[in-house]
Amino acid sequence: MDKQDIVKVEMPQKDRSAAPQATATKAVQLRVGQNKSVIIYNRANSYIVDAVLKAVFNNAH
């Protein structure tokens, strides 16, 4: 049996007009090169931040 790497998950839609959306703001900006930078926003999930930091800093554990 083949296992899928990606599984589509759909969440039921809530009435978004009742509550205002929280806006993401820049939490940190890291310069990684002369003309390159990485911006991490305050609403990013921890596993995404972990993956970005490991990709930017190859020796991170």
PDB file with one MODEL, atoms N, CA, C and O in Angstrom:
MODEL        1
ATOM      1  N   MET A   1       0.845  -1.171   0.000  1.00  0.00           N
ATOM      2  CA  MET A   1       0.000   0.000   0.000  1.00  0.00           C
ATOM      3  C   MET A   1       0.897   1.243   0.000  1.00  0.00           C
ATOM      4  O   MET A   1       1.787   1.363   0.842  1.00  0.00           O
ATOM      5  N   ASP A   2       0.670   2.149  -0.922  1.00  0.00           N
ATOM      6  CA  ASP A   2       1.437   3.387  -1.000  1.00  0.00           C
ATOM      7  C   ASP A   2       0.895   4.389   0.012  1.00  0.00           C
ATOM      8  O   ASP A   2      -0.316   4.553   0.163  1.00  0.00           O
ATOM      9  N   LYS A   3       1.820   5.056   0.701  1.00  0.00           N
ATOM     10  CA  LYS A   3       1.428   6.102   1.643  1.00  0.00           C
ATOM     11  C   LYS A   3       1.681   7.454   0.995  1.00  0.00           C
ATOM     12  O   LYS A   3       2.713   7.651   0.354  1.00  0.00           O
ATOM     13  N   GLN A   4       0.766   8.369   1.154  1.00  0.00           N
ATOM     14  CA  GLN A   4       0.919   9.697   0.603  1.00  0.00           C
ATOM     15  C   GLN A   4       1.804  10.532   1.518  1.00  0.00           C
ATOM     16  O   GLN A   4       1.732  10.415   2.741  1.00  0.00           O
ATOM     17  N   ASP A   5       2.647  11.384   0.912  1.00  0.00           N
ATOM     18  CA  ASP A   5       3.467  12.294   1.682  1.00  0.00           C
ATOM     19  C   ASP A   5       2.676  13.508   2.135  1.00  0.00           C
ATOM     20  O   ASP A   5       2.955  14.075   3.191  1.00  0.00           O
ATOM     21  N   ILE A   6       1.699  13.905   1.349  1.00  0.00           N
ATOM     22  CA  ILE A   6       0.897  15.085   1.657  1.00  0.00           C
ATOM     23  C   ILE A   6      -0.549  14.658   1.824  1.00  0.00           C
ATOM     24  O   ILE A   6      -1.104  13.958   0.977  1.00  0.00           O
ATOM     25  N   VAL A   7      -1.147  15.080   2.911  1.00  0.00           N
ATOM     26  CA  VAL A   7      -2.541  14.757   3.186  1.00  0.00           C
ATOM     27  C   VAL A   7      -3.317  16.064   3.243  1.00  0.00           C
ATOM     28  O   VAL A   7      -2.970  16.962   4.009  1.00  0.00           O
ATOM     29  N   LYS A   8      -4.357  16.172   2.441  1.00  0.00           N
ATOM     30  CA  LYS A   8      -5.176  17.380   2.420  1.00  0.00           C
ATOM     31  C   LYS A   8      -6.133  17.348   3.601  1.00  0.00           C
ATOM     32  O   LYS A   8      -6.840  16.365   3.820  1.00  0.00           O
ATOM     33  N   VAL A   9      -6.144  18.446   4.360  1.00  0.00           N
ATOM     34  CA  VAL A   9      -7.031  18.568   5.507  1.00  0.00           C
ATOM     35  C   VAL A   9      -7.865  19.821   5.309  1.00  0.00           C
ATOM     36  O   VAL A   9      -7.325  20.900   5.063  1.00  0.00           O
ATOM     37  N   GLU A  10      -9.167  19.682   5.414  1.00  0.00           N
ATOM     38  CA  GLU A  10     -10.056  20.829   5.289  1.00  0.00           C
ATOM     39  C   GLU A  10     -10.768  21.044   6.607  1.00  0.00           C
ATOM     40  O   GLU A  10     -11.376  20.130   7.164  1.00  0.00           O
ATOM     41  N   MET A  11     -10.679  22.284   7.099  1.00  0.00           N
ATOM     42  CA  MET A  11     -11.347  22.644   8.337  1.00  0.00           C
ATOM     43  C   MET A  11     -12.659  23.337   7.999  1.00  0.00           C
ATOM     44  O   MET A  11     -12.748  24.048   6.998  1.00  0.00           O
ATOM     45  N   PRO A  12     -13.670  23.133   8.824  1.00  0.00           N
ATOM     46  CA  PRO A  12     -14.936  23.818   8.568  1.00  0.00           C
ATOM     47  C   PRO A  12     -14.739  25.327   8.676  1.00  0.00           C
ATOM     48  O   PRO A  12     -14.010  25.804   9.546  1.00  0.00           O
ATOM     49  N   GLN A  13     -15.391  26.074   7.789  1.00  0.00           N
ATOM     50  CA  GLN A  13     -15.278  27.524   7.776  1.00  0.00           C
ATOM     51  C   GLN A  13     -16.148  28.119   8.876  1.00  0.00           C
ATOM     52  O   GLN A  13     -17.322  27.775   9.017  1.00  0.00           O
ATOM     53  N   LYS A  14     -15.550  29.016   9.650  1.00  0.00           N
ATOM     54  CA  LYS A  14     -16.297  29.726  10.679  1.00  0.00           C
ATOM     55  C   LYS A  14     -16.705  31.077  10.125  1.00  0.00           C
ATOM     56  O   LYS A  14     -16.147  31.553   9.136  1.00  0.00           O
ATOM     57  N   ASP A  15     -17.664  31.676  10.761  1.00  0.00           N
ATOM     58  CA  ASP A  15     -18.092  33.013  10.368  1.00  0.00           C
ATOM     59  C   ASP A  15     -17.004  34.003  10.757  1.00  0.00           C
ATOM     60  O   ASP A  15     -16.831  34.316  11.935  1.00  0.00           O
ATOM     61  N   ARG A  16     -16.274  34.492   9.765  1.00  0.00           N
ATOM     62  CA  ARG A  16     -15.145  35.384  10.016  1.00  0.00           C
ATOM     63  C   ARG A  16     -15.576  36.824  10.233  1.00  0.00           C
ATOM     64  O   ARG A  16     -14.751  37.654  10.614  1.00  0.00           O
ATOM     65  N   SER A  17     -16.828  37.141  10.007  1.00  0.00           N
ATOM     66  CA  SER A  17     -17.273  38.511  10.191  1.00  0.00           C
ATOM     67  C   SER A  17     -17.467  38.852  11.670  1.00  0.00           C
ATOM     68  O   SER A  17     -17.506  40.029  12.027  1.00  0.00           O
ATOM     69  N   ALA A  18     -17.587  37.845  12.529  1.00  0.00           N
ATOM     70  CA  ALA A  18     -17.840  38.082  13.944  1.00  0.00           C
ATOM     71  C   ALA A  18     -16.581  38.550  14.682  1.00  0.00           C
ATOM     72  O   ALA A  18     -16.671  39.407  15.561  1.00  0.00           O
ATOM     73  N   ALA A  19     -15.422  38.005  14.343  1.00  0.00           N
ATOM     74  CA  ALA A  19     -14.188  38.345  15.048  1.00  0.00           C
ATOM     75  C   ALA A  19     -13.176  38.932  14.070  1.00  0.00           C
ATOM     76  O   ALA A  19     -12.984  38.390  12.982  1.00  0.00           O
ATOM     77  N   PRO A  20     -12.532  40.022  14.441  1.00  0.00           N
ATOM     78  CA  PRO A  20     -11.517  40.592  13.545  1.00  0.00           C
ATOM     79  C   PRO A  20     -10.293  39.690  13.457  1.00  0.00           C
ATOM     80  O   PRO A  20      -9.933  39.021  14.426  1.00  0.00           O
ATOM     81  N   GLN A  21      -9.663  39.677  12.300  1.00  0.00           N
ATOM     82  CA  GLN A  21      -8.469  38.869  12.096  1.00  0.00           C
ATOM     83  C   GLN A  21      -7.271  39.542  12.748  1.00  0.00           C
ATOM     84  O   GLN A  21      -7.091  40.753  12.622  1.00  0.00           O
ATOM     85  N   ALA A  22      -6.462  38.770  13.437  1.00  0.00           N
ATOM     86  CA  ALA A  22      -5.215  39.286  13.996  1.00  0.00           C
ATOM     87  C   ALA A  22      -4.209  39.401  12.860  1.00  0.00           C
ATOM     88  O   ALA A  22      -4.022  38.463  12.085  1.00  0.00           O
ATOM     89  N   THR A  23      -3.574  40.538  12.771  1.00  0.00           N
ATOM     90  CA  THR A  23      -2.605  40.722  11.695  1.00  0.00           C
ATOM     91  C   THR A  23      -1.229  40.295  12.166  1.00  0.00           C
ATOM     92  O   THR A  23      -0.847  40.513  13.316  1.00  0.00           O
ATOM     93  N   ALA A  24      -0.504  39.691  11.261  1.00  0.00           N
ATOM     94  CA  ALA A  24       0.861  39.280  11.572  1.00  0.00           C
ATOM     95  C   ALA A  24       1.778  40.484  11.447  1.00  0.00           C
ATOM     96  O   ALA A  24       1.664  41.278  10.513  1.00  0.00           O
ATOM     97  N   THR A  25       2.684  40.606  12.399  1.00  0.00           N
ATOM     98  CA  THR A  25       3.675  41.678  12.347  1.00  0.00           C
ATOM     99  C   THR A  25       5.059  41.067  12.374  1.00  0.00           C
ATOM    100  O   THR A  25       5.253  39.949  12.853  1.00  0.00           O
ATOM    101  N   LYS A  26       6.009  41.804  11.861  1.00  0.00           N
ATOM    102  CA  LYS A  26       7.380  41.302  11.783  1.00  0.00           C
ATOM    103  C   LYS A  26       7.946  41.143  13.192  1.00  0.00           C
ATOM    104  O   LYS A  26       7.946  42.093  13.975  1.00  0.00           O
ATOM    105  N   ALA A  27       8.431  39.937  13.514  1.00  0.00           N
ATOM    106  CA  ALA A  27       9.025  39.673  14.816  1.00  0.00           C
ATOM    107  C   ALA A  27      10.534  39.852  14.773  1.00  0.00           C
ATOM    108  O   ALA A  27      11.121  40.424  15.692  1.00  0.00           O
ATOM    109  N   VAL A  28      11.168  39.362  13.705  1.00  0.00           N
ATOM    110  CA  VAL A  28      12.626  39.468  13.589  1.00  0.00           C
ATOM    111  C   VAL A  28      13.006  39.440  12.118  1.00  0.00           C
ATOM    112  O   VAL A  28      12.361  38.772  11.309  1.00  0.00           O
ATOM    113  N   GLN A  29      14.047  40.164  11.787  1.00  0.00           N
ATOM    114  CA  GLN A  29      14.601  40.139  10.432  1.00  0.00           C
ATOM    115  C   GLN A  29      16.080  39.850  10.555  1.00  0.00           C
ATOM    116  O   GLN A  29      16.811  40.579  11.225  1.00  0.00           O
ATOM    117  N   LEU A  30      16.525  38.768   9.897  1.00  0.00           N
ATOM    118  CA  LEU A  30      17.923  38.343   9.955  1.00  0.00           C
ATOM    119  C   LEU A  30      18.594  38.584   8.615  1.00  0.00           C
ATOM    120  O   LEU A  30      18.087  38.152   7.581  1.00  0.00           O
ATOM    121  N   ARG A  31      19.712  39.258   8.623  1.00  0.00           N
ATOM    122  CA  ARG A  31      20.480  39.445   7.398  1.00  0.00           C
ATOM    123  C   ARG A  31      21.338  38.194   7.202  1.00  0.00           C
ATOM    124  O   ARG A  31      22.130  37.834   8.073  1.00  0.00           O
ATOM    125  N   VAL A  32      21.174  37.535   6.052  1.00  0.00           N
ATOM    126  CA  VAL A  32      21.894  36.288   5.787  1.00  0.00           C
ATOM    127  C   VAL A  32      22.875  36.426   4.629  1.00  0.00           C
ATOM    128  O   VAL A  32      23.548  35.461   4.269  1.00  0.00           O
ATOM    129  N   GLY A  33      22.957  37.571   4.069  1.00  0.00           N
ATOM    130  CA  GLY A  33      23.887  37.821   2.978  1.00  0.00           C
ATOM    131  C   GLY A  33      23.924  39.305   2.701  1.00  0.00           C
ATOM    132  O   GLY A  33      23.228  40.087   3.350  1.00  0.00           O
ATOM    133  N   GLN A  34      24.735  39.690   1.739  1.00  0.00           N
ATOM    134  CA  GLN A  34      24.862  41.110   1.450  1.00  0.00           C
ATOM    135  C   GLN A  34      23.532  41.720   1.018  1.00  0.00           C
ATOM    136  O   GLN A  34      23.197  42.830   1.434  1.00  0.00           O
ATOM    137  N   ASN A  35      22.784  41.018   0.200  1.00  0.00           N
ATOM    138  CA  ASN A  35      21.499  41.528  -0.285  1.00  0.00           C
ATOM    139  C   ASN A  35      20.345  40.589   0.051  1.00  0.00           C
ATOM    140  O   ASN A  35      19.321  40.596  -0.631  1.00  0.00           O
ATOM    141  N   LYS A  36      20.506  39.782   1.099  1.00  0.00           N
ATOM    142  CA  LYS A  36      19.479  38.810   1.452  1.00  0.00           C
ATOM    143  C   LYS A  36      19.131  38.935   2.933  1.00  0.00           C
ATOM    144  O   LYS A  36      19.992  39.205   3.770  1.00  0.00           O
ATOM    145  N   SER A  37      17.860  38.734   3.230  1.00  0.00           N
ATOM    146  CA  SER A  37      17.438  38.697   4.622  1.00  0.00           C
ATOM    147  C   SER A  37      16.250  37.759   4.754  1.00  0.00           C
ATOM    148  O   SER A  37      15.556  37.467   3.780  1.00  0.00           O
ATOM    149  N   VAL A  38      16.028  37.296   5.972  1.00  0.00           N
ATOM    150  CA  VAL A  38      14.906  36.416   6.290  1.00  0.00           C
ATOM    151  C   VAL A  38      14.050  37.143   7.310  1.00  0.00           C
ATOM    152  O   VAL A  38      14.558  37.632   8.319  1.00  0.00           O
ATOM    153  N   ILE A  39      12.757  37.214   7.050  1.00  0.00           N
ATOM    154  CA  ILE A  39      11.826  37.856   7.968  1.00  0.00           C
ATOM    155  C   ILE A  39      10.941  36.779   8.581  1.00  0.00           C
ATOM    156  O   ILE A  39      10.349  35.973   7.862  1.00  0.00           O
ATOM    157  N   ILE A  40      10.849  36.766   9.902  1.00  0.00           N
ATOM    158  CA  ILE A  40       9.973  35.835  10.618  1.00  0.00           C
ATOM    159  C   ILE A  40       8.886  36.667  11.290  1.00  0.00           C
ATOM    160  O   ILE A  40       9.174  37.633  11.998  1.00  0.00           O
ATOM    161  N   TYR A  41       7.647  36.283  11.060  1.00  0.00           N
ATOM    162  CA  TYR A  41       6.515  37.021  11.608  1.00  0.00           C
ATOM    163  C   TYR A  41       6.044  36.397  12.915  1.00  0.00           C
ATOM    164  O   TYR A  41       6.293  35.220  13.174  1.00  0.00           O
ATOM    165  N   ASN A  42       5.364  37.189  13.736  1.00  0.00           N
ATOM    166  CA  ASN A  42       4.986  36.755  15.079  1.00  0.00           C
ATOM    167  C   ASN A  42       3.973  35.614  15.092  1.00  0.00           C
ATOM    168  O   ASN A  42       3.814  34.967  16.128  1.00  0.00           O
ATOM    169  N   ARG A  43       3.296  35.345  14.007  1.00  0.00           N
ATOM    170  CA  ARG A  43       2.303  34.272  14.008  1.00  0.00           C
ATOM    171  C   ARG A  43       2.807  32.997  13.324  1.00  0.00           C
ATOM    172  O   ARG A  43       2.018  32.097  13.035  1.00  0.00           O
ATOM    173  N   ALA A  44       4.105  32.917  13.068  1.00  0.00           N
ATOM    174  CA  ALA A  44       4.677  31.724  12.430  1.00  0.00           C
ATOM    175  C   ALA A  44       4.698  30.565  13.422  1.00  0.00           C
ATOM    176  O   ALA A  44       4.997  30.754  14.601  1.00  0.00           O
ATOM    177  N   ASN A  45       4.385  29.386  12.946  1.00  0.00           N
ATOM    178  CA  ASN A  45       4.423  28.199  13.797  1.00  0.00           C
ATOM    179  C   ASN A  45       5.860  27.849  14.150  1.00  0.00           C
ATOM    180  O   ASN A  45       6.776  28.100  13.367  1.00  0.00           O
ATOM    181  N   SER A  46       6.054  27.277  15.315  1.00  0.00           N
ATOM    182  CA  SER A  46       7.405  26.996  15.805  1.00  0.00           C
ATOM    183  C   SER A  46       8.155  26.030  14.897  1.00  0.00           C
ATOM    184  O   SER A  46       9.366  26.177  14.736  1.00  0.00           O
ATOM    185  N   TYR A  47       7.486  25.051  14.297  1.00  0.00           N
ATOM    186  CA  TYR A  47       8.186  24.110  13.431  1.00  0.00           C
ATOM    187  C   TYR A  47       8.659  24.788  12.145  1.00  0.00           C
ATOM    188  O   TYR A  47       9.670  24.383  11.572  1.00  0.00           O
ATOM    189  N   ILE A  48       7.946  25.807  11.690  1.00  0.00           N
ATOM    190  CA  ILE A  48       8.378  26.555  10.513  1.00  0.00           C
ATOM    191  C   ILE A  48       9.593  27.405  10.859  1.00  0.00           C
ATOM    192  O   ILE A  48      10.554  27.457  10.091  1.00  0.00           O
ATOM    193  N   VAL A  49       9.556  28.074  12.012  1.00  0.00           N
ATOM    194  CA  VAL A  49      10.696  28.880  12.455  1.00  0.00           C
ATOM    195  C   VAL A  49      11.921  27.989  12.630  1.00  0.00           C
ATOM    196  O   VAL A  49      13.023  28.366  12.230  1.00  0.00           O
ATOM    197  N   ASP A  50      11.740  26.818  13.221  1.00  0.00           N
ATOM    198  CA  ASP A  50      12.838  25.871  13.411  1.00  0.00           C
ATOM    199  C   ASP A  50      13.452  25.468  12.071  1.00  0.00           C
ATOM    200  O   ASP A  50      14.675  25.445  11.938  1.00  0.00           O
ATOM    201  N   ALA A  51      12.628  25.152  11.089  1.00  0.00           N
ATOM    202  CA  ALA A  51      13.121  24.746   9.774  1.00  0.00           C
ATOM    203  C   ALA A  51      13.855  25.884   9.071  1.00  0.00           C
ATOM    204  O   ALA A  51      14.884  25.659   8.434  1.00  0.00           O
ATOM    205  N   VAL A  52      13.334  27.105   9.184  1.00  0.00           N
ATOM    206  CA  VAL A  52      13.993  28.262   8.560  1.00  0.00           C
ATOM    207  C   VAL A  52      15.347  28.510   9.199  1.00  0.00           C
ATOM    208  O   VAL A  52      16.336  28.719   8.496  1.00  0.00           O
ATOM    209  N   LEU A  53      15.401  28.491  10.520  1.00  0.00           N
ATOM    210  CA  LEU A  53      16.667  28.739  11.207  1.00  0.00           C
ATOM    211  C   LEU A  53      17.703  27.663  10.895  1.00  0.00           C
ATOM    212  O   LEU A  53      18.883  27.974  10.739  1.00  0.00           O
ATOM    213  N   LYS A  54      17.284  26.412  10.803  1.00  0.00           N
ATOM    214  CA  LYS A  54      18.219  25.343  10.446  1.00  0.00           C
ATOM    215  C   LYS A  54      18.703  25.486   9.017  1.00  0.00           C
ATOM    216  O   LYS A  54      19.850  25.152   8.719  1.00  0.00           O
ATOM    217  N   ALA A  55      17.854  25.977   8.125  1.00  0.00           N
ATOM    218  CA  ALA A  55      18.265  26.177   6.732  1.00  0.00           C
ATOM    219  C   ALA A  55      19.234  27.348   6.624  1.00  0.00           C
ATOM    220  O   ALA A  55      20.171  27.305   5.826  1.00  0.00           O
ATOM    221  N   VAL A  56      19.020  28.386   7.413  1.00  0.00           N
ATOM    222  CA  VAL A  56      19.880  29.573   7.356  1.00  0.00           C
ATOM    223  C   VAL A  56      21.207  29.298   8.050  1.00  0.00           C
ATOM    224  O   VAL A  56      22.267  29.632   7.521  1.00  0.00           O
ATOM    225  N   PHE A  57      21.152  28.703   9.206  1.00  0.00           N
ATOM    226  CA  PHE A  57      22.355  28.405   9.977  1.00  0.00           C
ATOM    227  C   PHE A  57      22.595  26.897   9.927  1.00  0.00           C
ATOM    228  O   PHE A  57      22.027  26.155  10.728  1.00  0.00           O
ATOM    229  N   ASN A  58      23.415  26.449   9.012  1.00  0.00           N
ATOM    230  CA  ASN A  58      23.613  25.030   8.756  1.00  0.00           C
ATOM    231  C   ASN A  58      24.053  24.229   9.971  1.00  0.00           C
ATOM    232  O   ASN A  58      23.756  23.037  10.047  1.00  0.00           O
ATOM    233  N   ASN A  59      24.744  24.836  10.917  1.00  0.00           N
ATOM    234  CA  ASN A  59      25.249  24.111  12.068  1.00  0.00           C
ATOM    235  C   ASN A  59      24.297  24.135  13.264  1.00  0.00           C
ATOM    236  O   ASN A  59      24.665  23.693  14.352  1.00  0.00           O
ATOM    237  N   ALA A  60      23.091  24.640  13.080  1.00  0.00           N
ATOM    238  CA  ALA A  60      22.133  24.702  14.189  1.00  0.00           C
ATOM    239  C   ALA A  60      21.626  23.306  14.529  1.00  0.00           C
ATOM    240  O   ALA A  60      21.422  22.475  13.644  1.00  0.00           O
ATOM    241  N   HIS A  61      21.428  23.059  15.805  1.00  0.00           N
ATOM    242  CA  HIS A  61      20.917  21.757  16.242  1.00  0.00           C
ATOM    243  C   HIS A  61      19.661  21.939  17.031  1.00  0.00           C
ATOM    244  O   HIS A  61      19.073  20.960  17.490  1.00  0.00           O
TER     245      HIS A  61
ENDMDL
END
